[in-house]
């Protein structure tokens, strides 16, 4: 297969993938925004699109219901009320973030204190271990038996070696060495 055909096939497959991705994005936009939202998106009206998305979102609907309990479901809240709800949400989020940072700081300090205590305890145990080993070494050195060194090995001049056994006419048939230092001779 030539390179021109290969490149054309790769280009065609890339074009198909891009088309599938575009179709999938459009389906997701229609799911999220609805047909009215897609029309607002095409028109380029961002404020109306934002309001439309907020009204479709369950969490935004709950927040608006908590913030403005008097407003009915059929009426749309004003832009100022949406800004106030957003500011309230932002303030709550900051408060939560601040509480989390404070909790992390407290836990970090507690962990650092625990690490310092454990390091001090480890140093103390190492010092005790060194002292015990030194005491054991001293005790071993004191308890060791003193042996006089040999000055010279003197042989006995009256020593008589044992006589050798009488020679036979047997011959060695086989020699086996199973392990170091152990050899078997089969005589015949």
C-alpha positions as CSV (number, residue, x, y, z in Angstrom):
1,X,0.0,0.0,0.0
2,X,1.5,3.3,-1.0
3,X,2.0,6.3,1.4
4,X,-0.5,8.4,-0.6
5,X,-3.3,5.9,0.1
6,X,-2.3,5.5,3.7
7,X,-2.4,9.3,4.3
8,X,-5.8,9.6,2.6
9,X,-7.2,6.9,4.7
10,X,-5.9,8.5,7.9
11,X,-7.3,11.9,6.8
12,X,-10.7,10.3,6.2
13,X,-10.8,8.6,9.5
14,X,-9.7,11.8,11.3
15,X,-12.5,13.7,9.5
16,X,-15.0,11.1,10.6
17,X,-13.8,11.3,14.2
18,X,-14.1,15.1,14.2
19,X,-17.7,14.9,12.8
20,X,-18.7,12.3,15.5
21,X,-17.2,14.5,18.3
22,X,-19.0,17.6,17.0
23,X,-22.3,15.6,16.8
24,X,-21.7,14.3,20.4
25,X,-21.0,17.8,21.7
26,X,-24.2,19.1,20.0
27,X,-26.3,16.2,21.6
28,X,-24.8,17.0,25.0
29,X,-25.6,20.8,24.6
30,X,-29.2,20.0,23.7
31,X,-29.4,17.7,26.7
32,X,-28.0,20.3,29.1
33,X,-29.6,23.4,27.7
34,X,-32.7,22.2,25.9
35,X,-33.8,23.5,22.6
36,X,-34.5,27.0,23.9
37,X,-30.9,27.1,25.3
38,X,-29.4,26.1,22.0
39,X,-31.4,29.0,20.3
40,X,-30.0,31.4,22.9
41,X,-26.5,30.1,22.3
42,X,-26.9,30.6,18.6
43,X,-28.2,34.2,19.2
44,X,-25.1,34.9,21.4
45,X,-27.2,36.3,24.3
46,X,-25.1,35.2,27.2
47,X,-27.1,36.8,30.1
48,X,-30.3,35.1,29.0
49,X,-28.4,31.8,28.4
50,X,-27.0,32.0,32.0
51,X,-30.5,32.6,33.4
52,X,-31.9,29.8,31.4
53,X,-29.1,27.4,32.6
54,X,-29.6,28.5,36.2
55,X,-33.3,27.9,36.0
56,X,-32.8,24.4,34.6
57,X,-30.2,23.4,37.2
58,X,-31.7,21.5,40.2
59,X,-29.1,22.9,42.7
60,X,-29.6,26.5,41.5
61,X,-33.4,26.0,41.7
62,X,-33.0,24.7,45.3
63,X,-30.7,27.7,46.2
64,X,-33.2,30.1,44.7
65,X,-36.1,28.5,46.6
66,X,-34.1,28.8,49.9
67,X,-33.1,32.4,49.1
68,X,-36.5,33.6,47.8
69,X,-39.2,31.4,49.4
70,X,-42.0,33.9,48.4
71,X,-41.3,33.7,44.7
72,X,-43.5,31.2,43.0
73,X,-42.2,28.5,40.5
74,X,-43.8,30.2,37.5
75,X,-42.1,33.6,38.0
76,X,-38.5,34.2,37.1
77,X,-36.4,36.0,39.6
78,X,-34.7,39.3,38.7
79,X,-31.0,39.6,37.9
80,X,-30.3,41.4,41.2
81,X,-31.8,38.4,43.1
82,X,-29.7,36.0,41.1
83,X,-26.6,38.1,41.9
84,X,-27.5,38.2,45.6
85,X,-28.0,34.4,45.5
86,X,-24.6,34.0,43.8
87,X,-22.9,36.3,46.3
88,X,-24.5,34.3,49.2
89,X,-23.3,31.0,47.7
90,X,-19.8,32.5,47.2
91,X,-19.7,33.7,50.8
92,X,-20.7,30.3,52.1
93,X,-18.0,28.6,50.0
94,X,-15.4,31.0,51.3
95,X,-16.5,30.3,54.9
96,X,-16.3,26.5,54.3
97,X,-12.8,27.0,52.7
98,X,-11.6,29.0,55.6
99,X,-12.9,26.4,58.1
100,X,-11.2,23.7,56.2
101,X,-7.9,25.6,56.1
102,X,-8.1,26.2,59.8
103,X,-8.8,22.6,60.5
104,X,-5.8,21.5,58.3
105,X,-3.6,24.0,60.2
106,X,-4.6,22.6,63.6
107,X,-4.1,19.0,62.4
108,X,-0.7,19.9,60.9
109,X,0.5,21.4,64.1
110,X,-0.7,18.4,66.1
111,X,1.1,16.0,63.7
112,X,4.3,18.0,63.9
113,X,4.2,17.9,67.7
114,X,3.7,14.2,67.6
115,X,6.6,13.7,65.2
116,X,8.9,15.8,67.5
117,X,7.8,13.7,70.5
118,X,8.4,10.4,68.6
119,X,11.8,11.6,67.4
120,X,12.8,12.5,71.0
121,X,11.7,9.1,72.2
122,X,13.6,7.4,69.4
123,X,16.8,9.3,70.3
124,X,16.3,8.3,74.0
125,X,15.9,4.6,73.1
126,X,18.9,4.7,70.9
127,X,21.0,6.2,73.7
128,X,19.8,3.4,76.1
129,X,20.6,0.8,73.5
130,X,24.2,2.1,73.1
131,X,24.7,2.1,76.8
132,X,23.5,-1.5,77.2
133,X,25.6,-2.7,74.3
134,X,28.7,-1.0,75.8
135,X,27.9,-2.6,79.2
136,X,27.5,-6.0,77.6
137,X,30.8,-5.6,75.8
138,X,32.6,-4.7,79.0
139,X,31.0,-7.7,80.7
140,X,32.1,-10.0,77.9
141,X,35.7,-8.7,78.0
142,X,35.9,-9.2,81.8
143,X,34.3,-12.7,81.6
144,X,36.6,-14.0,78.9
145,X,39.0,-16.8,80.0
146,X,42.6,-16.0,79.9
147,X,44.6,-18.7,78.1
148,X,48.3,-18.9,78.1
149,X,49.8,-18.9,74.7
150,X,51.8,-21.9,73.5
151,X,55.4,-21.2,73.2
152,X,56.4,-24.3,71.3
153,X,55.1,-27.7,70.5
154,X,57.5,-30.3,71.7
155,X,57.3,-33.8,70.2
156,X,57.9,-36.8,72.3
157,X,61.2,-38.4,71.3
158,X,60.0,-41.9,72.5
159,X,57.0,-41.8,70.1
160,X,56.6,-45.0,68.1
161,X,54.2,-44.9,65.1
162,X,51.7,-47.7,64.8
163,X,52.7,-50.4,62.4
164,X,51.0,-50.5,58.9
165,X,48.7,-53.4,58.2
166,X,50.1,-56.2,56.0
167,X,49.7,-55.6,52.3
168,X,47.1,-57.6,50.4
169,X,46.6,-58.5,46.8
170,X,43.3,-56.8,46.6
171,X,42.8,-53.9,44.1
172,X,40.6,-50.8,44.2
173,X,37.6,-51.4,41.8
174,X,35.7,-48.1,42.2
175,X,36.1,-44.8,44.1
176,X,33.1,-42.6,45.2
177,X,33.4,-39.1,46.6
178,X,29.9,-38.2,47.9
179,X,30.9,-35.1,49.8
180,X,34.1,-33.2,50.7
181,X,36.4,-35.2,52.8
182,X,34.5,-38.5,52.5
183,X,35.7,-41.0,50.0
184,X,34.5,-44.6,49.5
185,X,36.8,-47.3,48.0
186,X,35.3,-50.5,46.7
187,X,37.9,-53.2,46.9
188,X,37.9,-56.4,45.0
